[in-house]
Amino acid sequence: MSIASDTNNNTYTVVLLCGSKTCTMDEVCIQDMCVKRGSLSFVARWSRRKGRGHIIIRTPLNNTIYYGKPRTNSSFDEGRHQQIGDGSQIDNIYWPSNSIPLKGSYKICFSTGSLLNDTDKSPITVTIEIRRFRQEIETMTRTFNKSTTKLSECIDTSDTFVGSFPKGMFSFRQFSIVNIPIHAVC
């Protein structure tokens, strides 16, 4: 982290140095790349540089977010896909800091894309980092031995399936107040 100052205008800017890049305050540095963070994010990482892979998330409202559908049409479900660099090492789906992710189960999948289609047929291990605001990072891993066939599907039986994340964060969007009359006895 670095603090830059402009003494002429009496302003200070805090920046995160990330390899040869400078990240903004709403980004985190992963593998020398600036990645959007928010109230919730799912970051897929893999070590092979040749080829692309893609994270796929199915939200509690059964909306699917991935590179081919970078956001939902729902104003209640505000997850967004972010391609990092050329998409060859990191892929990210996040909920902006000013949004509240829905409570419920998130299905996490990964499409091997072109990672296993080239001459290198060795298995590839993908790590999914689940990042929540002011919470410890949780991880899931899966090793893929062959290319996935369902490039945008994310259900328990998909060859892309990595795991589920039970989201327990309180959400105003699934909460309603019921008016109950209270009678006072004197």
C-alpha positions in Angstrom: 0.0 0.0 0.0 1.2 3.5 -0.8 0.0 6.9 0.0 0.4 9.6 -2.6 -0.1 13.3 -1.7 -0.7 16.4 -3.6 0.4 19.2 -1.4 -0.8 21.9 -3.8 -4.4 20.7 -3.4 -4.0 19.3 0.1 -5.2 15.8 -1.0 -4.0 12.3 -0.2 -4.7 9.1 -2.2 -4.2 5.6 -0.9 -3.3 3.1 -3.6 -2.5 -0.6 -3.5 0.6 -1.5 -5.5 0.1 -4.8 -7.4 3.1 -5.9 -9.4 3.4 -3.2 -12.1 -0.2 -2.1 -11.6 -2.0 0.2 -9.1 -5.3 -1.1 -7.7 -8.2 1.1 -6.6 -9.6 0.8 -3.1 -12.4 -1.5 -4.3 -9.9 -4.0 -5.7 -7.6 -6.6 -4.2 -4.3 -7.8 -5.6 -4.2 -11.5 -6.6 -1.3 -12.9 -8.6 -0.2 -9.3 -9.6 -3.7 -8.5 -11.0 -6.3 -6.1 -9.6 -9.5 -7.9 -8.9 -12.8 -6.3 -7.9 -14.0 -7.0 -4.4 -17.3 -6.4 -2.9 -19.7 -7.6 -0.3 -19.2 -11.1 -1.8 -16.9 -12.5 -4.5 -16.0 -15.8 -6.0 -12.5 -15.8 -7.5 -11.2 -18.8 -9.5 -7.5 -19.3 -9.8 -5.4 -21.8 -11.7 -1.7 -22.0 -12.5 -1.6 -23.0 -16.2 -1.1 -19.9 -18.3 -2.0 -21.3 -21.6 -5.8 -21.3 -22.3 -8.8 -19.9 -20.5 -11.2 -21.1 -17.9 -14.4 -19.6 -16.5 -16.1 -19.5 -13.1 -19.9 -20.0 -13.2 -22.2 -19.1 -10.3 -25.8 -20.1 -9.8 -27.4 -17.7 -7.3 -30.2 -18.5 -4.7 -32.7 -17.1 -7.3 -31.4 -19.6 -9.9 -29.7 -16.9 -12.0 -26.5 -18.0 -13.7 -23.6 -15.6 -14.0 -20.5 -16.4 -16.1 -18.4 -14.8 -18.9 -21.2 -15.2 -21.5 -23.8 -13.6 -19.2 -21.9 -11.1 -17.0 -24.9 -10.0 -14.9 -28.5 -10.9 -14.2 -31.6 -9.1 -15.3 -32.8 -9.0 -11.7 -32.5 -5.8 -9.6 -32.4 -8.1 -6.5 -29.5 -10.3 -7.7 -26.6 -8.0 -8.5 -23.7 -10.4 -9.1 -21.3 -9.4 -11.9 -18.6 -11.2 -13.9 -15.2 -9.6 -14.3 -12.7 -10.9 -16.7 -9.2 -10.4 -15.3 -6.5 -9.6 -17.9 -6.8 -12.0 -20.8 -8.7 -14.6 -18.7 -5.8 -17.0 -18.6 -5.2 -17.3 -14.8 -8.0 -15.6 -12.8 -11.8 -15.2 -13.2 -14.1 -13.3 -10.8 -17.8 -13.0 -10.0 -18.6 -10.4 -7.4 -21.4 -8.4 -5.7 -20.5 -4.7 -5.5 -19.9 -3.2 -2.1 -23.1 -1.2 -2.2 -25.2 -4.3 -2.8 -26.5 -7.0 -0.4 -26.0 -10.6 -1.7 -29.1 -12.8 -1.3 -29.3 -15.3 1.5 -29.2 -18.9 0.4 -27.1 -21.5 -1.4 -24.7 -20.4 -4.2 -23.6 -23.2 -6.6 -20.0 -22.8 -7.8 -18.9 -24.3 -11.1 -15.9 -24.0 -13.4 -15.7 -24.5 -17.1 -12.2 -25.7 -18.2 -12.7 -23.7 -21.5 -9.5 -24.2 -23.5 -7.3 -25.3 -20.6 -7.5 -29.0 -21.4 -8.1 -28.8 -25.1 -4.5 -28.1 -26.2 -1.6 -30.5 -26.4 -1.1 -30.4 -22.6 -3.6 -32.9 -21.3 -2.3 -33.0 -17.7 -4.9 -32.4 -15.0 -5.5 -28.9 -13.8 -6.4 -27.9 -10.3 -8.7 -24.9 -9.8 -8.9 -23.0 -6.5 -12.1 -21.0 -5.7 -11.7 -18.3 -3.1 -14.9 -17.1 -1.5 -14.3 -13.6 -0.2 -16.8 -11.7 2.0 -16.4 -8.3 3.5 -14.5 -8.5 6.8 -14.6 -12.3 6.8 -11.8 -14.9 6.4 -11.3 -16.2 2.9 -12.8 -19.7 2.4 -11.5 -21.9 -0.4 -12.6 -24.9 -2.4 -10.5 -26.9 -4.9 -11.2 -29.3 -7.7 -8.9 -31.1 -10.1 -10.2 -31.6 -13.6 -8.8 -34.5 -15.6 -10.8 -33.8 -18.8 -12.6 -30.9 -20.5 -16.0 -29.9 -19.2 -18.9 -30.2 -21.6 -21.5 -27.9 -20.0 -19.9 -24.5 -20.6 -22.7 -22.4 -18.9 -24.5 -24.9 -16.7 -24.1 -25.0 -12.9 -26.1 -27.7 -11.1 -25.0 -30.5 -8.7 -24.8 -33.0 -11.5 -22.8 -30.9 -14.0 -19.3 -31.9 -14.9 -18.4 -28.3 -14.0 -19.6 -28.5 -10.4 -17.1 -27.6 -7.7 -19.3 -27.1 -4.6 -22.0 -25.1 -2.9 -21.6 -22.1 -0.6 -24.4 -21.7 2.0 -24.6 -17.9 2.4 -25.7 -17.0 5.9 -25.5 -13.2 5.6 -28.6 -11.3 6.7 -30.4 -9.8 3.7 -33.0 -7.1 3.8 -34.4 -8.5 0.6 -35.7 -11.6 2.2 -37.1 -10.0 5.3 -40.5 -8.6 5.9 -42.0 -6.9 9.0 -45.3 -8.3 10.1 -47.6 -5.9 12.0 -48.8 -7.6 15.2 -51.2 -5.7 17.4 -50.0 -5.3 21.0 -52.7 -4.9 23.7 -51.6 -3.3 26.9 -53.3 -4.4 30.1 -53.4 -1.9 32.9 
